Amino acid sequence: MAQPQLTLYIGGSCPYCARVTDYLQKNPMKIEIKDVWSDESANKEFLALTGGRTQVPCLKINDSFMHESLDIIEKLKEIQQADIQKE
């Protein structure tokens, strides 16, 4: 199975976003991170993709979206575990 395309949409000072980015600092993986609060183009992209939903953090996995920091971390762990098992 191919590595999914991952994009994490965050808001700079959001404590729930920090929870996810702290996890990623300790467990690096290939993921694009976009701050929708400080980057206007990322904000427009995010709103267009989510139909106007503004909740962050938001993990885009290929063409689906996941909210809630603890759920996102669990999904990232699953993806990392799958990558380890492929090796």
N, C-alpha and C positions, 0 to 999 in steps of 0.2 A: 504494500500500500504506500502510495506517495505521501510525502510530508504535506499536510494541509497548508494552505496559504493563511497566515495569521496576521491580523492587524489588531492592535489594542488601542482603543480610543480612551483617553484619560482627560481629566481636568486637573490642572497644575497643583492646586492645594487641596484637592479632595482626599480625605483620609482613607477612603475605600480604594481609591486609585493607588495611593501610596502602599497599601497592603499588597497589591498585585505587583507593583514595580519593585518593592523590596524583595518579594519572592523571586522575581526575575533576576535581580542583582545577585542573589545567592545561587540561582539555578539558571544560568544563561542558556538561552535558546534563540533560534532564528525567528524573530517576531518584529514587525514594524510597529513603532509606538508613535501615536499622533496625539498631541495636546490640543483638544478642541476649544479650550478656553483662551489659548494664546496664539493660535494659528487660524486665521480667518478662513483660509482655503480648506483646512482640515475640518473646521466647523461646518462649512457649507457641504462638504462631501459627506460628513457624518449625518447631518440632518436629512440630506437627500436619500442616503442609503437606508436610514431607519424610519423614514416617513415622518420625520419631525420629532421623534422620541429623543429626549435630551439626557437620559440617565447614563451616567458614567460611573464606574468603568464599563466598557462594552468591548467584548472580544468578538471580532469577526473571524469566523472559521469558514473559509471558502465563501459560501453565499449565505451562511446563517449567522445569527447573532446570539450572544449570551451576555446576560447582565448578572450582577451580584458577585462581589469580589471573591467570596469563598467558593462559589461554584466555578468561577473562572480559574482559580488556583487548582482546584481538583481536576478540571479539564486539562490544564497545562501539565499536571503531573501524569495524567493518562497518556498524553501525547509523548512526553519525555520517556515514559516507561516503554511505550511501543517502539520508540526509536532505539532504545537500549536492547530490546529483544531482537530487533532486526540485525544488530551488529554481530 
